[in-house]
Amino acid sequence: MTSTHESPAPNPHATAEQVEAAMKDSKLAQVLYHDWEAESYDDKWSISYDQRCVDYARGRFDAAVPDEVQRELPYDRALELGCGTGFFLLNLIQAGVARRGSVTDLSPGMVKVATRNGQGLGLDIDGRVADAEGIPYEDNTFDLVVGHAVLHHIPDVELSLREVVRVLKPGGRFIFAGEPTTVGNRYARELSTLTWRIATNVTKLPGLREWRRPQTELDESSRAAALEAVVDLHTFDPADLERMARNAGAVEIRTASEEFTAAMLGWPVRTFEAAVPPGKLGWGWAKFAFGSWTSLSWVDANVWRRVVPKGWFYNVMVTGVKPESPAEAAGS
Ligand SMILES: C[S@@+](CC[C@H](N)C(=O)[O-])C[C@H]1O[C@@H](n2cnc3c(N)ncnc32)[C@H](O)[C@@H]1O
């Protein structure tokens, strides 16, 4: 069964005045940017709800959560913050991590798409517009709270984690994955900027023009990038996330990180795909990109992990638990 809590309508066509106002208001920017992206988001990020992404979501859960905890699966009631199109929770439900869930996001457009995706999969979910800094659910409601690539968008991350601990039942777990590290974000951005410059300049050459996207589309991407700079608020060192989770009242906190050389390949690849006309690169390219990313991820996990500090990997994830009792909280 799938239901939708009454939510504000999406606004996929922001006016110039709204975009101007959003430059000084990060939450308005989140809503405009993500409402605008919602309908094309799954395509843009190659998000799917088949085995590939089910395995990816489950892999993030397994990487963060200790093995002994996995005997408790599935969690009964789960919440996703900043769900986007539902990538993380819908795939975790399909992977057997949770039985039913609530997908929430600040962007009405994203909640609409996530709810529709859940409906299409026949999952037991509901959707609701919600700010992660003030989660509109009662204390002690959920067994599991998840998020993917959301914490770095939230102005007060510690406040949000306090809200997470509040809505979790005692003993309930949270897991946030896909957050950029401070070091990783630096190399990813530099490589992406370089790739964009090269791709958009080389395709001006005669003979390569068919690889160039129309100028109006490139201009729109640049405007999106300007808004993106307003919505991306933080990068993290793993120790920052651990400290914030502890201050929020969680126990059994762990961080893990992944993607080192895989991110050094993945970001330029994604940027190149965005710089050339959609569909131009074809199936062979997609296979090469995914295959190389998978191989490098294996090398990162099995070789680089032994020598490179945690904070140099691109993605960091954090998990923790709401204490069962005040005594457990005090002993943490
Ligand atoms: C980078 S997207 C990630 C979406 C999805 N979790 C995924 O991994 O595909 C970040 C999402 O967080 C949402 N968001 C940003 N600030 C938020 C806030 N304060 N509360 C709830 N959601 C927020 C955005 O609207 C957006 O959908």
PDBQT file of the ligand as one rigid body, heavy atoms in Angstrom, charges set to zero:
ROOT
HETATM    1  C1  LIG A 401      21.851  15.125  -3.681  1.00  0.00    +0.000 C 
HETATM    2  S1  LIG A 401      20.149  14.875  -3.469  1.00  0.00    +0.000 S 
HETATM    3  C2  LIG A 401      20.137  13.155  -2.994  1.00  0.00    +0.000 C 
HETATM    4  C3  LIG A 401      18.832  12.488  -3.264  1.00  0.00    +0.000 C 
HETATM    5  C4  LIG A 401      18.788  10.995  -2.944  1.00  0.00    +0.000 C 
HETATM    6  N1  LIG A 401      18.950  10.769  -1.540  1.00  0.00    +0.000 N 
HETATM    7  C5  LIG A 401      19.819  10.257  -3.748  1.00  0.00    +0.000 C 
HETATM    8  O1  LIG A 401      20.836   9.848  -3.185  1.00  0.00    +0.000 OA
HETATM    9  O2  LIG A 401      19.614  10.074  -4.937  1.00  0.00    +0.000 OA
HETATM   10  C6  LIG A 401      19.799  15.682  -1.928  1.00  0.00    +0.000 C 
HETATM   11  C7  LIG A 401      18.346  15.732  -1.562  1.00  0.00    +0.000 C 
HETATM   12  O3  LIG A 401      18.231  16.311  -0.255  1.00  0.00    +0.000 OA
HETATM   13  C8  LIG A 401      17.115  17.174  -0.234  1.00  0.00    +0.000 C 
HETATM   14  N2  LIG A 401      17.285  18.163   0.842  1.00  0.00    +0.000 N 
HETATM   15  C9  LIG A 401      18.106  19.229   0.871  1.00  0.00    +0.000 A 
HETATM   16  N3  LIG A 401      17.994  19.888   2.054  1.00  0.00    +0.000 NA
HETATM   17  C10 LIG A 401      17.091  19.211   2.785  1.00  0.00    +0.000 A 
HETATM   18  C11 LIG A 401      16.536  19.393   4.084  1.00  0.00    +0.000 A 
HETATM   19  N4  LIG A 401      16.889  20.436   4.873  1.00  0.00    +0.000 N 
HETATM   20  N5  LIG A 401      15.612  18.508   4.497  1.00  0.00    +0.000 NA
HETATM   21  C12 LIG A 401      15.230  17.467   3.728  1.00  0.00    +0.000 A 
HETATM   22  N6  LIG A 401      15.711  17.248   2.488  1.00  0.00    +0.000 NA
HETATM   23  C13 LIG A 401      16.638  18.103   2.025  1.00  0.00    +0.000 A 
HETATM   24  C14 LIG A 401      17.089  17.785  -1.622  1.00  0.00    +0.000 C 
HETATM   25  O4  LIG A 401      15.845  18.327  -1.947  1.00  0.00    +0.000 OA
HETATM   26  C15 LIG A 401      17.493  16.583  -2.484  1.00  0.00    +0.000 C 
HETATM   27  O5  LIG A 401      16.393  15.853  -2.936  1.00  0.00    +0.000 OA
ENDROOT
TORSDOF 0
